[in-house]
Amino acid sequence: MTKKIGVLALQGAVTEHLQALTKLGVAAVAVKTPADLEGLDGLIIPGGESTAIGRLIREQRLEEPLRAFYAAGKAIFGTCAGLILCSTDRSHAPDELRLGFIDIEVERNGFGRQVDSFEALLPFEGIVEPVEAVFIRAPYIRSFGVGVRMLASIDGKIVAAENDQVLVTAFHPELTDDLSVFAYFLKKVG
């Protein structure tokens, strides 16, 4: 049976995520409302601006449905701003949303501003070949808790991690033709 993966479609590179999933033979669905979560095997929370996405999640009344989706044991993949939203990070303003799906502390814009964006070939635990990684105003993981495994780092900064249910990357895998990180995520999907 074909896996059905949602992409939170409130802001960011939604189309590119949907296209990557489709190339891997997955039924890809844009998620804009709580009803869109029904019947999904997994969910991607894409990059964009974490504060804006968090505000839109609340406006669309998606916060509790997302928490229920996680509580049901579904696989979740957060890229860039999605990493920030999935975190337990406590260094943010009180009104900024953190979903708490993976026990990590985050440094927002950890590599600098938009003009400091870069690409790299990145060794990634569990993937044979180095991964093509695009970093745009990327965060990095300052620290992580029990049950979290580091998967990739650059210049001593952790840029990919996972627990049993959640994968997060500081970079944008959807902006290259390298589908290996998406394929890695699909292994988490039941």
C-alpha positions as CSV (number, residue, x, y, z in Angstrom):
1,M,0.0,0.0,0.0
2,T,1.3,3.5,-0.9
3,K,2.4,5.6,2.0
4,K,0.5,8.9,2.5
5,I,2.6,11.8,3.7
6,G,1.4,15.3,4.5
7,V,3.3,18.5,4.1
8,L,2.2,21.3,6.4
9,A,1.3,23.9,3.8
10,L,1.1,27.2,5.7
11,Q,4.4,28.7,4.6
12,G,7.8,27.7,3.1
13,A,8.9,25.3,0.3
14,V,5.7,23.2,0.4
15,T,5.7,22.4,-3.4
16,E,9.3,21.2,-3.4
17,H,8.6,18.8,-0.5
18,L,5.4,17.5,-2.3
19,Q,7.5,17.0,-5.5
20,A,10.3,15.1,-3.7
21,L,7.8,12.8,-2.0
22,T,6.0,12.2,-5.3
23,K,9.3,11.2,-6.9
24,L,9.7,8.6,-4.2
25,G,6.3,7.1,-5.1
26,V,4.5,8.5,-2.1
27,A,1.0,10.0,-2.0
28,A,1.8,13.5,-1.0
29,V,-0.8,15.8,0.5
30,A,-0.8,19.5,1.4
31,V,-2.0,20.0,5.0
32,K,-3.8,23.2,5.8
33,T,-6.6,22.1,8.2
34,P,-7.0,19.6,11.0
35,A,-9.1,17.4,8.7
36,D,-6.1,17.1,6.3
37,L,-4.2,15.1,8.9
38,E,-6.7,12.2,8.8
39,G,-5.3,9.1,7.2
40,L,-1.7,10.3,6.9
41,D,1.2,7.9,7.7
42,G,3.6,10.8,8.4
43,L,4.0,14.5,8.2
44,I,6.7,17.0,7.1
45,I,6.9,20.5,8.7
46,P,8.9,22.5,6.2
47,G,11.1,25.5,6.5
48,G,10.0,29.1,6.3
49,E,9.9,31.4,9.3
50,S,9.3,29.6,12.5
51,T,7.5,32.4,14.3
52,A,5.1,33.0,11.4
53,I,4.5,29.2,10.9
54,G,3.8,28.9,14.7
55,R,1.3,31.7,14.5
56,L,-0.4,30.2,11.5
57,I,-0.6,26.8,13.2
58,R,-2.5,28.5,16.0
59,E,-4.7,30.5,13.7
60,Q,-5.7,27.4,11.7
61,R,-6.3,25.5,15.1
62,L,-3.7,22.9,14.2
63,E,-1.7,22.9,17.4
64,E,-3.7,20.3,19.3
65,P,-4.3,18.1,16.1
66,L,-0.5,18.1,15.5
67,R,0.1,17.1,19.1
68,A,-2.5,14.3,18.7
69,F,-0.9,13.2,15.5
70,Y,2.5,12.9,17.3
71,A,0.8,11.2,20.3
72,A,-0.6,8.6,17.9
73,G,3.0,7.6,17.1
74,K,3.1,9.0,13.6
75,A,6.4,9.9,12.0
76,I,7.3,13.6,11.7
77,F,10.1,15.3,9.7
78,G,11.0,18.9,10.5
79,T,13.2,20.8,8.0
80,C,14.9,24.2,9.0
81,A,12.0,26.1,10.7
82,G,10.3,22.7,11.1
83,L,13.3,21.7,13.3
84,I,12.7,24.7,15.5
85,L,8.9,24.0,15.7
86,C,9.5,20.3,16.6
87,S,12.0,21.2,19.4
88,T,11.6,21.5,23.1
89,D,13.7,24.6,22.9
90,R,13.2,26.9,25.9
91,S,15.2,29.9,24.7
92,H,12.3,31.4,22.7
93,A,9.8,34.2,23.5
94,P,6.9,32.9,25.5
95,D,4.4,33.4,22.7
96,E,6.4,31.4,20.2
97,L,5.2,27.9,19.5
98,R,7.4,24.8,20.2
99,L,5.7,21.5,19.8
100,G,8.1,19.5,21.9
101,F,8.4,16.4,19.6
102,I,12.1,16.1,20.0
103,D,14.3,17.0,23.0
104,I,16.7,19.5,21.5
105,E,17.8,23.1,22.3
106,V,18.2,25.2,19.1
107,E,20.3,28.2,18.0
108,R,18.1,30.1,15.5
109,N,20.0,31.6,12.5
110,G,23.0,29.7,13.8
111,F,25.0,30.2,10.6
112,G,24.1,33.8,10.0
113,R,21.7,35.8,7.9
114,Q,20.3,35.1,4.4
115,V,23.6,36.3,2.7
116,D,25.5,33.7,4.7
117,S,23.5,30.8,3.0
118,F,25.6,28.0,1.7
119,E,25.6,24.4,0.3
120,A,27.6,21.5,1.5
121,L,28.1,17.7,1.0
122,L,27.4,16.3,4.4
123,P,28.2,12.9,5.9
124,F,24.9,11.7,7.3
125,E,24.6,8.7,9.7
126,G,22.6,5.9,8.1
127,I,23.0,7.2,4.5
128,V,25.9,5.8,2.5
129,E,26.8,8.8,0.3
130,P,27.2,12.3,1.6
131,V,24.0,14.3,1.4
132,E,23.5,17.5,-0.6
133,A,22.5,20.1,2.0
134,V,21.3,23.7,1.4
135,F,21.6,26.0,4.5
136,I,19.5,29.2,4.4
137,R,19.3,31.2,7.6
138,A,19.7,27.8,9.2
139,P,19.5,26.9,12.9
140,Y,21.7,24.3,14.5
141,I,21.2,22.0,17.5
142,R,23.0,23.3,20.6
143,S,22.2,20.3,22.8
144,F,20.0,17.3,22.9
145,G,18.4,15.0,25.5
146,V,17.9,11.3,26.2
147,G,16.7,9.3,23.2
148,V,18.0,11.7,20.6
149,R,20.7,10.6,18.1
150,M,22.9,13.0,16.2
151,L,23.0,12.2,12.5
152,A,25.0,15.0,10.9
153,S,27.2,18.0,11.9
154,I,29.2,20.7,10.2
155,D,31.9,22.8,11.7
156,G,31.1,21.2,15.1
157,K,27.4,22.2,14.9
158,I,24.7,19.5,14.9
159,V,22.5,19.9,11.9
160,A,20.5,16.7,11.8
161,A,19.1,14.5,14.6
162,E,16.3,12.0,15.3
163,N,14.5,10.1,18.0
164,D,12.4,7.0,17.3
165,Q,9.6,9.0,15.7
166,V,10.9,12.3,14.6
167,L,13.7,13.4,12.2
168,V,14.9,17.0,12.0
169,T,17.4,18.7,9.7
170,A,18.7,22.3,9.8
171,F,19.1,22.2,6.1
172,H,16.6,22.1,3.1
173,P,16.7,18.6,1.5
174,E,13.9,19.7,-0.8
175,L,16.1,22.2,-2.7
176,T,18.3,19.6,-4.3
177,D,17.8,16.5,-6.5
178,D,19.2,14.3,-3.7
179,L,16.2,12.4,-2.2
180,S,18.2,10.3,0.3
181,V,17.1,12.2,3.4
182,F,13.4,11.9,2.3
183,A,14.0,8.1,1.8
184,Y,15.6,7.9,5.2
185,F,12.5,9.6,6.7
186,L,10.2,7.2,4.9
187,K,11.9,4.3,6.9
188,K,10.4,5.9,10.0
189,V,6.9,5.8,8.6
190,G,5.0,2.7,9.8
